Amino acid sequence: QVQFVESGGGLVQSGGSLRLSCAASGSAFSIYGMHWYRQSPGKQRELVATISSGGTTNYADSVKGRFTISRDNAKKTVYLDMNSLKPEDTAVYYCNNQFQSARGVGWGQGTQVTVSS
């Protein structure tokens, strides 16, 4: 099982920006699509952005145009650049690969993002 460690979260004012990072352990990082999720208190985990092994990206409507997912296979790291942040973006953000997330395994501790109004 691949382990992921998320970082880069913090407290930011509405309209601000953050860059989240997700570092993977183990091998076979580049062959899998990678996903960023988020979960707010009392809500289900929500898929925010995906990037395929070939670099194709997709976004939830709520973040489209504001968030950008990217990956560096040499560093086994996936990033989430978040701009024009809103209070409703407040959540714990998690990453996982497509294989593990489909099976509900491999979740890390996440990184907290808090956007103040």
FENHU-V48217 format. One record per residue. D_FIRST is the distance of its C-alpha to the first C-alpha in Angstrom with 2 decimals. Layout:
D_FIRST, D_FIRST
This chain:
0.00, 3.80, 6.44, 9.77, 13.22, 16.14, 19.70, 23.22, 24.32, 27.74, 31.11, 33.06, 36.25, 36.59, 36.83, 34.74, 31.64, 28.24, 25.46, 21.89, 19.20, 15.43, 13.89, 10.47, 9.09, 8.17, 9.86, 10.53, 11.20, 14.64, 14.23, 12.80, 14.98, 14.37, 15.77, 17.56, 18.45, 20.92, 22.17, 25.67, 27.06, 27.98, 26.36, 23.40, 20.55, 21.97, 20.59, 22.39, 21.55, 19.54, 19.57, 18.94, 17.91, 21.68, 22.47, 23.93, 23.87, 24.61, 25.58, 26.60, 30.39, 30.52, 29.13, 30.39, 32.59, 31.41, 27.69, 26.23, 22.63, 22.01, 19.48, 19.82, 17.63, 19.18, 18.07, 14.63, 16.07, 17.16, 20.34, 22.35, 26.07, 27.94, 31.73, 34.53, 32.50, 33.89, 33.80, 31.96, 28.99, 28.51, 25.06, 21.72, 19.72, 15.95, 13.85, 10.86, 10.38, 12.35, 9.92, 7.89, 11.26, 13.11, 11.35, 11.74, 8.34, 6.56, 10.15, 11.59, 15.19, 16.83, 20.12, 23.50, 26.02, 29.54, 32.37, 35.85, 38.79
